[in-house]
Amino acid sequence: MTPADTIASRLQAIGATLPPDGSVRLVAVSKFHPAAQILQAYEAGQRAFGESRAQELAAKAPELPSDIEWHFIGHLQTNKVRPVVARAAMIQSIDSERLLRAVDAEAVRQGRRIGVLLEAHVAAEESKTGLAPAEIEELLRRPGLAASLPGVELRGIMGMATLTDDVERVRADFRALRALFDSLRAGPMAGCPRFDTLSMGMSDDYLTAVAEGSTMVRIGTDIFGPRQY
Ligand SMILES: *Cc1c(COP(=O)(O)O)cnc(C)c1O
């Protein structure tokens, strides 16, 4: 990335590496980047953006065009669901049944229906959040689950690979996520065509994720440059 690169040219370069049939969606991860930069990406045609903090989303969204599709990708505490449900089209980081129920209840209260992804933990790090694949299977197999969640639409799963330079380890993690996604679609979610999203892949590993069957990549640094925390 050189200083002469613009956000528009980086978006175009990334787009050129994704399948031309549109089977992989790009979420531009704008956390820690100002609204002015988001607007540059918007003007280049990007519509889906990812944020990871409730307060930051609530501060930026009103300053930006209303047809932006916000994806919430950060750890969400149950006491912060209200502003996120009000703004987000999709919450990708559902890491407990308690959070899923809290999002559902708030969406019903706001008269909304919100897309959700269950965050699956497959990486080696203990610190990574998410549900174990077996917990996701168990939850989705529960009779009457979807009917008990009128405020949410179960759209798929999200995951991250182990933070490592070992490409084969990263590939194995993405394969595990794809296997989980396929087994859910053949099992408890068979007959739910909208359970169609496997969100995996970030700046450093998205090409591997796409090769292993991702349908949605979440890219920040490669579009906006390094974050200023
Ligand atoms: C920050 C973040 C990203 C984007 O990471 P980059 O390395 O900047 O592309 C993707 N997914 C999640 C869950 C994140 O928190």
Residues whose N, C-alpha, C, O or C-beta is under 5 A from the ligand:
A	BS01	LIG	V29 S52 I73 M202 S203 D204 R218 I219 G220 T221 D222
